[in-house]
């Protein structure tokens, strides 16, 4: 079955960096686009970034452009989210996702807290 397992979250000071990873299994990773979402308490889930199956094209939410970078390693079945210049408003649970055969799958998420 499809499994998505995130890691790399934690507590970081404003202006700091984190790199999230999402290890995928149970499907042919290299043929599917992948995405990262986040959800802060009391807010709706929002798309952070997405990447095509080859990694040749990416897109970002406006507030993340220039600060976050999504990438993937198809040999390792892993998608990454490099987050730089973190702000307190980036505090949220981050999860990766794949839309496969009409169903969207989610990982369990990893918490990112930006605070001094």
C-alpha positions as CSV (number, residue, x, y, z in Angstrom):
1,X,0.0,0.0,0.0
2,X,1.0,3.6,-0.5
3,X,3.1,4.9,2.4
4,X,4.5,8.4,2.9
5,X,6.8,9.0,5.8
6,X,8.0,12.5,6.6
7,X,10.9,13.5,8.8
8,X,13.1,16.5,9.5
9,X,10.8,18.8,11.4
10,X,11.6,20.4,14.7
11,X,12.1,23.7,16.5
12,X,14.1,26.4,14.7
13,X,14.7,30.1,15.4
14,X,13.4,32.7,13.0
15,X,15.7,33.0,10.0
16,X,16.8,29.4,10.4
17,X,16.6,26.5,8.0
18,X,15.2,23.0,8.0
19,X,15.1,20.2,5.4
20,X,12.2,17.9,5.4
21,X,12.2,14.5,3.8
22,X,9.4,12.3,2.6
23,X,10.1,8.6,2.0
24,X,7.6,7.0,-0.3
25,X,6.8,3.3,-0.9
26,X,4.1,1.1,-2.3
27,X,3.9,2.8,-5.7
28,X,6.1,3.7,-8.6
29,X,7.4,6.9,-7.2
30,X,9.2,8.1,-10.4
31,X,6.0,8.4,-12.4
32,X,4.0,10.6,-10.0
33,X,4.2,14.3,-9.2
34,X,4.6,15.0,-5.5
35,X,3.6,17.9,-3.3
36,X,4.1,19.3,0.2
37,X,1.2,20.8,2.1
38,X,1.0,22.4,5.5
39,X,-1.6,23.2,8.1
40,X,-1.3,25.5,11.0
41,X,-3.7,25.4,14.0
42,X,-7.0,26.9,13.1
43,X,-6.2,27.3,9.5
44,X,-7.0,25.4,6.4
45,X,-4.4,23.1,4.8
46,X,-2.5,24.9,2.0
47,X,-0.2,23.8,-0.8
48,X,3.4,24.6,-0.2
49,X,5.1,23.3,-3.2
50,X,4.8,20.7,-6.0
51,X,7.2,18.9,-8.3
52,X,6.7,16.9,-11.5
53,X,7.7,13.3,-11.7
54,X,11.0,14.0,-13.3
55,X,11.7,17.0,-11.1
56,X,11.9,19.2,-14.2
57,X,9.2,21.6,-13.1
58,X,8.2,23.0,-9.7
59,X,5.7,25.4,-8.3
60,X,5.3,27.2,-5.0
61,X,2.8,29.1,-3.0
62,X,3.6,32.8,-3.3
63,X,4.7,33.2,0.3
64,X,7.3,30.4,-0.1
65,X,8.9,31.5,-3.3
66,X,12.5,32.2,-2.9
67,X,12.7,30.7,0.5
68,X,11.6,27.1,0.0
69,X,12.9,24.5,-2.5
70,X,11.3,21.3,-3.4
71,X,13.3,18.5,-4.9
72,X,13.3,14.7,-5.4
73,X,15.5,11.8,-5.7
74,X,13.8,9.1,-7.7
75,X,16.5,6.6,-7.0
76,X,15.7,7.0,-3.3
77,X,12.0,7.4,-3.6
78,X,12.2,10.5,-1.6
79,X,11.0,14.1,-2.0
80,X,12.5,17.0,0.0
81,X,11.6,20.4,1.1
82,X,14.4,22.8,1.9
83,X,13.1,25.7,4.0
84,X,15.3,28.7,4.5
85,X,14.6,32.1,6.1
86,X,11.9,30.6,8.2
87,X,9.4,32.8,9.9
88,X,7.1,32.3,12.8
89,X,4.1,32.1,10.4
90,X,5.7,29.0,8.8
91,X,4.9,27.1,12.0
92,X,2.7,24.2,10.9
93,X,2.4,20.5,10.4
94,X,4.0,19.7,7.0
95,X,3.0,16.6,5.0
96,X,3.8,15.2,1.7
97,X,1.1,14.0,-0.7
98,X,0.6,12.1,-3.9
99,X,-2.4,11.9,-6.2
100,X,-2.4,8.4,-7.6
101,X,-5.2,6.8,-9.6
102,X,-7.7,9.4,-8.5
103,X,-6.9,9.1,-4.8
104,X,-4.9,11.5,-2.8
105,X,-2.6,10.0,-0.2
106,X,-1.1,11.8,2.7
107,X,1.8,11.2,5.1
108,X,1.4,11.5,8.8
109,X,3.2,14.8,8.8
110,X,6.1,16.4,10.6
111,X,5.8,19.5,12.9
112,X,7.8,22.6,12.2
113,X,7.9,25.3,14.9
114,X,9.6,28.6,14.2
115,X,10.1,30.5,17.5
116,X,12.8,32.3,19.4
